[in-house]
Amino acid sequence: MKTRLTCPCGHRIAAADEDDLVKQAQSHLAEEHPGHEYDREQILFIAS
């Protein structure tokens, strides 16, 4: 299970599970990187 992700901008996300990680990553993208949208599979691909 992947629960950590570091955005190329340096923002780090730590989550309890993959669902939470995807939710937090999509929220970060919407707030900080408008126009950059990734689906669940893409987020989990770059997560660890």
mmCIF file of the N, C-alpha and C atoms, coordinates in Angstrom:
data_MODEL
# 
_entry.id   MODEL 
# 
loop_
_atom_site.group_PDB 
_atom_site.id 
_atom_site.type_symbol 
_atom_site.label_atom_id 
_atom_site.label_alt_id 
_atom_site.label_comp_id 
_atom_site.label_asym_id 
_atom_site.label_entity_id 
_atom_site.label_seq_id 
_atom_site.pdbx_PDB_ins_code 
_atom_site.Cartn_x 
_atom_site.Cartn_y 
_atom_site.Cartn_z 
_atom_site.occupancy 
_atom_site.B_iso_or_equiv 
_atom_site.pdbx_formal_charge 
_atom_site.auth_seq_id 
_atom_site.auth_comp_id 
_atom_site.auth_asym_id 
_atom_site.auth_atom_id 
_atom_site.pdbx_PDB_model_num 
ATOM 1   N N  . MET A 1 1  ? 0.841  -1.177 0.000   1.00 0.00 ? 1  MET A N  1 
ATOM 2   C CA . MET A 1 1  ? 0.000  0.000  0.000   1.00 0.00 ? 1  MET A CA 1 
ATOM 3   C C  . MET A 1 1  ? 0.887  1.241  0.000   1.00 0.00 ? 1  MET A C  1 
ATOM 4   N N  . LYS A 1 2  ? 0.567  2.167  -0.873  1.00 0.00 ? 2  LYS A N  1 
ATOM 5   C CA . LYS A 1 2  ? 1.320  3.415  -0.980  1.00 0.00 ? 2  LYS A CA 1 
ATOM 6   C C  . LYS A 1 2  ? 0.624  4.501  -0.169  1.00 0.00 ? 2  LYS A C  1 
ATOM 7   N N  . THR A 1 3  ? 1.399  5.170  0.679   1.00 0.00 ? 3  THR A N  1 
ATOM 8   C CA . THR A 1 3  ? 0.802  6.179  1.554   1.00 0.00 ? 3  THR A CA 1 
ATOM 9   C C  . THR A 1 3  ? 1.581  7.493  1.587   1.00 0.00 ? 3  THR A C  1 
ATOM 10  N N  . ARG A 1 4  ? 2.607  7.623  0.751   1.00 0.00 ? 4  ARG A N  1 
ATOM 11  C CA . ARG A 1 4  ? 3.414  8.848  0.754   1.00 0.00 ? 4  ARG A CA 1 
ATOM 12  C C  . ARG A 1 4  ? 3.655  9.327  -0.670  1.00 0.00 ? 4  ARG A C  1 
ATOM 13  N N  . LEU A 1 5  ? 3.701  10.653 -0.802  1.00 0.00 ? 5  LEU A N  1 
ATOM 14  C CA . LEU A 1 5  ? 3.937  11.246 -2.107  1.00 0.00 ? 5  LEU A CA 1 
ATOM 15  C C  . LEU A 1 5  ? 4.606  12.598 -1.901  1.00 0.00 ? 5  LEU A C  1 
ATOM 16  N N  . THR A 1 6  ? 5.604  12.892 -2.727  1.00 0.00 ? 6  THR A N  1 
ATOM 17  C CA . THR A 1 6  ? 6.223  14.212 -2.725  1.00 0.00 ? 6  THR A CA 1 
ATOM 18  C C  . THR A 1 6  ? 5.960  14.830 -4.087  1.00 0.00 ? 6  THR A C  1 
ATOM 19  N N  . CYS A 1 7  ? 5.254  15.934 -4.068  1.00 0.00 ? 7  CYS A N  1 
ATOM 20  C CA . CYS A 1 7  ? 4.953  16.669 -5.299  1.00 0.00 ? 7  CYS A CA 1 
ATOM 21  C C  . CYS A 1 7  ? 6.250  17.273 -5.835  1.00 0.00 ? 7  CYS A C  1 
ATOM 22  N N  . PRO A 1 8  ? 6.377  17.418 -7.137  1.00 0.00 ? 8  PRO A N  1 
ATOM 23  C CA . PRO A 1 8  ? 7.567  18.072 -7.689  1.00 0.00 ? 8  PRO A CA 1 
ATOM 24  C C  . PRO A 1 8  ? 7.816  19.476 -7.110  1.00 0.00 ? 8  PRO A C  1 
ATOM 25  N N  . CYS A 1 9  ? 6.773  20.118 -6.575  1.00 0.00 ? 9  CYS A N  1 
ATOM 26  C CA . CYS A 1 9  ? 6.953  21.440 -5.963  1.00 0.00 ? 9  CYS A CA 1 
ATOM 27  C C  . CYS A 1 9  ? 7.565  21.348 -4.564  1.00 0.00 ? 9  CYS A C  1 
ATOM 28  N N  . GLY A 1 10 ? 7.694  20.112 -4.048  1.00 0.00 ? 10 GLY A N  1 
ATOM 29  C CA . GLY A 1 10 ? 8.285  19.920 -2.725  1.00 0.00 ? 10 GLY A CA 1 
ATOM 30  C C  . GLY A 1 10 ? 7.289  19.606 -1.633  1.00 0.00 ? 10 GLY A C  1 
ATOM 31  N N  . HIS A 1 11 ? 6.007  19.783 -1.902  1.00 0.00 ? 11 HIS A N  1 
ATOM 32  C CA . HIS A 1 11 ? 4.968  19.491 -0.908  1.00 0.00 ? 11 HIS A CA 1 
ATOM 33  C C  . HIS A 1 11 ? 4.915  17.984 -0.655  1.00 0.00 ? 11 HIS A C  1 
ATOM 34  N N  . ARG A 1 12 ? 4.951  17.606 0.609   1.00 0.00 ? 12 ARG A N  1 
ATOM 35  C CA . ARG A 1 12 ? 4.907  16.185 0.967   1.00 0.00 ? 12 ARG A CA 1 
ATOM 36  C C  . ARG A 1 12 ? 3.543  15.827 1.528   1.00 0.00 ? 12 ARG A C  1 
ATOM 37  N N  . ILE A 1 13 ? 3.065  14.671 1.108   1.00 0.00 ? 13 ILE A N  1 
ATOM 38  C CA . ILE A 1 13 ? 1.765  14.183 1.567   1.00 0.00 ? 13 ILE A CA 1 
ATOM 39  C C  . ILE A 1 13 ? 1.979  12.824 2.213   1.00 0.00 ? 13 ILE A C  1 
ATOM 40  N N  . ALA A 1 14 ? 1.437  12.652 3.413   1.00 0.00 ? 14 ALA A N  1 
ATOM 41  C CA . ALA A 1 14 ? 1.440  11.365 4.105   1.00 0.00 ? 14 ALA A CA 1 
ATOM 42  C C  . ALA A 1 14 ? -0.005 11.055 4.463   1.00 0.00 ? 14 ALA A C  1 
ATOM 43  N N  . ALA A 1 15 ? -0.433 9.853  4.129   1.00 0.00 ? 15 ALA A N  1 
ATOM 44  C CA . ALA A 1 15 ? -1.834 9.491  4.333   1.00 0.00 ? 15 ALA A CA 1 
ATOM 45  C C  . ALA A 1 15 ? -1.949 8.154  5.049   1.00 0.00 ? 15 ALA A C  1 
ATOM 46  N N  . ALA A 1 16 ? -3.134 7.889  5.555   1.00 0.00 ? 16 ALA A N  1 
ATOM 47  C CA . ALA A 1 16 ? -3.401 6.644  6.262   1.00 0.00 ? 16 ALA A CA 1 
ATOM 48  C C  . ALA A 1 16 ? -3.539 5.463  5.301   1.00 0.00 ? 16 ALA A C  1 
ATOM 49  N N  . ASP A 1 17 ? -4.058 5.735  4.097   1.00 0.00 ? 17 ASP A N  1 
ATOM 50  C CA . ASP A 1 17 ? -4.254 4.675  3.107   1.00 0.00 ? 17 ASP A CA 1 
ATOM 51  C C  . ASP A 1 17 ? -4.261 5.284  1.712   1.00 0.00 ? 17 ASP A C  1 
ATOM 52  N N  . GLU A 1 18 ? -4.363 4.449  0.701   1.00 0.00 ? 18 GLU A N  1 
ATOM 53  C CA . GLU A 1 18 ? -4.303 4.929  -0.673  1.00 0.00 ? 18 GLU A CA 1 
ATOM 54  C C  . GLU A 1 18 ? -5.463 5.842  -1.025  1.00 0.00 ? 18 GLU A C  1 
ATOM 55  N N  . ASP A 1 19 ? -6.646 5.557  -0.513  1.00 0.00 ? 19 ASP A N  1 
ATOM 56  C CA . ASP A 1 19 ? -7.794 6.424  -0.791  1.00 0.00 ? 19 ASP A CA 1 
ATOM 57  C C  . ASP A 1 19 ? -7.552 7.831  -0.265  1.00 0.00 ? 19 ASP A C  1 
ATOM 58  N N  . ASP A 1 20 ? -7.029 7.925  0.950   1.00 0.00 ? 20 ASP A N  1 
ATOM 59  C CA . ASP A 1 20 ? -6.736 9.227  1.546   1.00 0.00 ? 20 ASP A CA 1 
ATOM 60  C C  . ASP A 1 20 ? -5.614 9.922  0.790   1.00 0.00 ? 20 ASP A C  1 
ATOM 61  N N  . LEU A 1 21 ? -4.603 9.185  0.364   1.00 0.00 ? 21 LEU A N  1 
ATOM 62  C CA . LEU A 1 21 ? -3.507 9.757  -0.403  1.00 0.00 ? 21 LEU A CA 1 
ATOM 63  C C  . LEU A 1 21 ? -4.010 10.383 -1.699  1.00 0.00 ? 21 LEU A C  1 
ATOM 64  N N  . VAL A 1 22 ? -4.846 9.670  -2.413  1.00 0.00 ? 22 VAL A N  1 
ATOM 65  C CA . VAL A 1 22 ? -5.399 10.183 -3.668  1.00 0.00 ? 22 VAL A CA 1 
ATOM 66  C C  . VAL A 1 22 ? -6.220 11.439 -3.399  1.00 0.00 ? 22 VAL A C  1 
ATOM 67  N N  . LYS A 1 23 ? -7.037 11.412 -2.368  1.00 0.00 ? 23 LYS A N  1 
ATOM 68  C CA . LYS A 1 23 ? -7.870 12.565 -2.023  1.00 0.00 ? 23 LYS A CA 1 
ATOM 69  C C  . LYS A 1 23 ? -7.003 13.786 -1.696  1.00 0.00 ? 23 LYS A C  1 
ATOM 70  N N  . GLN A 1 24 ? -5.981 13.589 -0.875  1.00 0.00 ? 24 GLN A N  1 
ATOM 71  C CA . GLN A 1 24 ? -5.103 14.699 -0.500  1.00 0.00 ? 24 GLN A CA 1 
ATOM 72  C C  . GLN A 1 24 ? -4.313 15.220 -1.704  1.00 0.00 ? 24 GLN A C  1 
ATOM 73  N N  . ALA A 1 25 ? -3.835 14.320 -2.542  1.00 0.00 ? 25 ALA A N  1 
ATOM 74  C CA . ALA A 1 25 ? -3.066 14.722 -3.717  1.00 0.00 ? 25 ALA A CA 1 
ATOM 75  C C  . ALA A 1 25 ? -3.940 15.521 -4.680  1.00 0.00 ? 25 ALA A C  1 
ATOM 76  N N  . GLN A 1 26 ? -5.150 15.067 -4.916  1.00 0.00 ? 26 GLN A N  1 
ATOM 77  C CA . GLN A 1 26 ? -6.043 15.788 -5.817  1.00 0.00 ? 26 GLN A CA 1 
ATOM 78  C C  . GLN A 1 26 ? -6.419 17.147 -5.241  1.00 0.00 ? 26 GLN A C  1 
ATOM 79  N N  . SER A 1 27 ? -6.574 17.226 -3.941  1.00 0.00 ? 27 SER A N  1 
ATOM 80  C CA . SER A 1 27 ? -6.868 18.506 -3.297  1.00 0.00 ? 27 SER A CA 1 
ATOM 81  C C  . SER A 1 27 ? -5.681 19.461 -3.449  1.00 0.00 ? 27 SER A C  1 
ATOM 82  N N  . HIS A 1 28 ? -4.478 18.957 -3.228  1.00 0.00 ? 28 HIS A N  1 
ATOM 83  C CA . HIS A 1 28 ? -3.269 19.781 -3.390  1.00 0.00 ? 28 HIS A CA 1 
ATOM 84  C C  . HIS A 1 28 ? -3.161 20.284 -4.829  1.00 0.00 ? 28 HIS A C  1 
ATOM 85  N N  . LEU A 1 29 ? -3.386 19.412 -5.776  1.00 0.00 ? 29 LEU A N  1 
ATOM 86  C CA . LEU A 1 29 ? -3.311 19.804 -7.185  1.00 0.00 ? 29 LEU A CA 1 
ATOM 87  C C  . LEU A 1 29 ? -4.320 20.902 -7.505  1.00 0.00 ? 29 LEU A C  1 
ATOM 88  N N  . ALA A 1 30 ? -5.539 20.746 -7.032  1.00 0.00 ? 30 ALA A N  1 
ATOM 89  C CA . ALA A 1 30 ? -6.584 21.733 -7.314  1.00 0.00 ? 30 ALA A CA 1 
ATOM 90  C C  . ALA A 1 30 ? -6.242 23.096 -6.721  1.00 0.00 ? 30 ALA A C  1 
ATOM 91  N N  . GLU A 1 31 ? -5.661 23.093 -5.520  1.00 0.00 ? 31 GLU A N  1 
ATOM 92  C CA . GLU A 1 31 ? -5.356 24.350 -4.836  1.00 0.00 ? 31 GLU A CA 1 
ATOM 93  C C  . GLU A 1 31 ? -4.075 25.004 -5.335  1.00 0.00 ? 31 GLU A C  1 
ATOM 94  N N  . GLU A 1 32 ? -3.050 24.214 -5.571  1.00 0.00 ? 32 GLU A N  1 
ATOM 95  C CA . GLU A 1 32 ? -1.732 24.756 -5.875  1.00 0.00 ? 32 GLU A CA 1 
ATOM 96  C C  . GLU A 1 32 ? -1.327 24.684 -7.349  1.00 0.00 ? 32 GLU A C  1 
ATOM 97  N N  . HIS A 1 33 ? -1.949 23.778 -8.090  1.00 0.00 ? 33 HIS A N  1 
ATOM 98  C CA . HIS A 1 33 ? -1.566 23.567 -9.494  1.00 0.00 ? 33 HIS A CA 1 
ATOM 99  C C  . HIS A 1 33 ? -2.808 23.447 -10.382 1.00 0.00 ? 33 HIS A C  1 
ATOM 100 N N  . PRO A 1 34 ? -3.630 24.499 -10.449 1.00 0.00 ? 34 PRO A N  1 
ATOM 101 C CA . PRO A 1 34 ? -4.841 24.435 -11.271 1.00 0.00 ? 34 PRO A CA 1 
ATOM 102 C C  . PRO A 1 34 ? -4.505 24.024 -12.705 1.00 0.00 ? 34 PRO A C  1 
ATOM 103 N N  . GLY A 1 35 ? -5.317 23.156 -13.240 1.00 0.00 ? 35 GLY A N  1 
ATOM 104 C CA . GLY A 1 35 ? -5.113 22.689 -14.604 1.00 0.00 ? 35 GLY A CA 1 
ATOM 105 C C  . GLY A 1 35 ? -4.329 21.398 -14.691 1.00 0.00 ? 35 GLY A C  1 
ATOM 106 N N  . HIS A 1 36 ? -3.692 20.999 -13.596 1.00 0.00 ? 36 HIS A N  1 
ATOM 107 C CA . HIS A 1 36 ? -2.985 19.726 -13.552 1.00 0.00 ? 36 HIS A CA 1 
ATOM 108 C C  . HIS A 1 36 ? -3.864 18.721 -12.813 1.00 0.00 ? 36 HIS A C  1 
ATOM 109 N N  . GLU A 1 37 ? -4.404 17.805 -13.537 1.00 0.00 ? 37 GLU A N  1 
ATOM 110 C CA . GLU A 1 37 ? -5.285 16.802 -12.936 1.00 0.00 ? 37 GLU A CA 1 
ATOM 111 C C  . GLU A 1 37 ? -4.726 15.415 -13.204 1.00 0.00 ? 37 GLU A C  1 
ATOM 112 N N  . TYR A 1 38 ? -4.702 14.601 -12.177 1.00 0.00 ? 38 TYR A N  1 
ATOM 113 C CA . TYR A 1 38 ? -4.222 13.233 -12.297 1.00 0.00 ? 38 TYR A CA 1 
ATOM 114 C C  . TYR A 1 38 ? -5.266 12.297 -11.713 1.00 0.00 ? 38 TYR A C  1 
ATOM 115 N N  . ASP A 1 39 ? -5.423 11.137 -12.320 1.00 0.00 ? 39 ASP A N  1 
ATOM 116 C CA . ASP A 1 39 ? -6.380 10.172 -11.783 1.00 0.00 ? 39 ASP A CA 1 
ATOM 117 C C  . ASP A 1 39 ? -5.685 9.288  -10.741 1.00 0.00 ? 39 ASP A C  1 
ATOM 118 N N  . ARG A 1 40 ? -6.446 8.423  -10.132 1.00 0.00 ? 40 ARG A N  1 
ATOM 119 C CA . ARG A 1 40 ? -5.954 7.557  -9.058  1.00 0.00 ? 40 ARG A CA 1 
ATOM 120 C C  . ARG A 1 40 ? -4.713 6.776  -9.479  1.00 0.00 ? 40 ARG A C  1 
ATOM 121 N N  . GLU A 1 41 ? -4.748 6.163  -10.644 1.00 0.00 ? 41 GLU A N  1 
ATOM 122 C CA . GLU A 1 41 ? -3.642 5.328  -11.093 1.00 0.00 ? 41 GLU A CA 1 
ATOM 123 C C  . GLU A 1 41 ? -2.369 6.147  -11.280 1.00 0.00 ? 41 GLU A C  1 
ATOM 124 N N  . GLN A 1 42 ? -2.497 7.344  -11.816 1.00 0.00 ? 42 GLN A N  1 
ATOM 125 C CA . GLN A 1 42 ? -1.331 8.206  -12.012 1.00 0.00 ? 42 GLN A CA 1 
ATOM 126 C C  . GLN A 1 42 ? -0.739 8.645  -10.676 1.00 0.00 ? 42 GLN A C  1 
ATOM 127 N N  . ILE A 1 43 ? -1.575 8.968  -9.733  1.00 0.00 ? 43 ILE A N  1 
ATOM 128 C CA . ILE A 1 43 ? -1.090 9.386  -8.409  1.00 0.00 ? 43 ILE A CA 1 
ATOM 129 C C  . ILE A 1 43 ? -0.382 8.233  -7.720  1.00 0.00 ? 43 ILE A C  1 
ATOM 130 N N  . LEU A 1 44 ? -0.983 7.059  -7.747  1.00 0.00 ? 44 LEU A N  1 
ATOM 131 C CA . LEU A 1 44 ? -0.365 5.920  -7.081  1.00 0.00 ? 44 LEU A CA 1 
ATOM 132 C C  . LEU A 1 44 ? 0.919  5.478  -7.775  1.00 0.00 ? 44 LEU A C  1 
ATOM 133 N N  . PHE A 1 45 ? 1.037  5.729  -9.068  1.00 0.00 ? 45 PHE A N  1 
ATOM 134 C CA . PHE A 1 45 ? 2.250  5.380  -9.803  1.00 0.00 ? 45 PHE A CA 1 
ATOM 135 C C  . PHE A 1 45 ? 3.452  6.152  -9.281  1.00 0.00 ? 45 PHE A C  1 
ATOM 136 N N  . ILE A 1 46 ? 3.249  7.443  -8.930  1.00 0.00 ? 46 ILE A N  1 
ATOM 137 C CA . ILE A 1 46 ? 4.369  8.243  -8.473  1.00 0.00 ? 46 ILE A CA 1 
ATOM 138 C C  . ILE A 1 46 ? 4.522  8.226  -6.946  1.00 0.00 ? 46 ILE A C  1 
ATOM 139 N N  . ALA A 1 47 ? 3.599  7.601  -6.246  1.00 0.00 ? 47 ALA A N  1 
ATOM 140 C CA . ALA A 1 47 ? 3.648  7.530  -4.790  1.00 0.00 ? 47 ALA A CA 1 
ATOM 141 C C  . ALA A 1 47 ? 4.568  6.406  -4.327  1.00 0.00 ? 47 ALA A C  1 
ATOM 142 N N  . SER A 1 48 ? 4.882  6.438  -3.050  1.00 0.00 ? 48 SER A N  1 
ATOM 143 C CA . SER A 1 48 ? 5.680  5.358  -2.457  1.00 0.00 ? 48 SER A CA 1 
ATOM 144 C C  . SER A 1 48 ? 5.054  4.879  -1.167  1.00 0.00 ? 48 SER A C  1 
# 
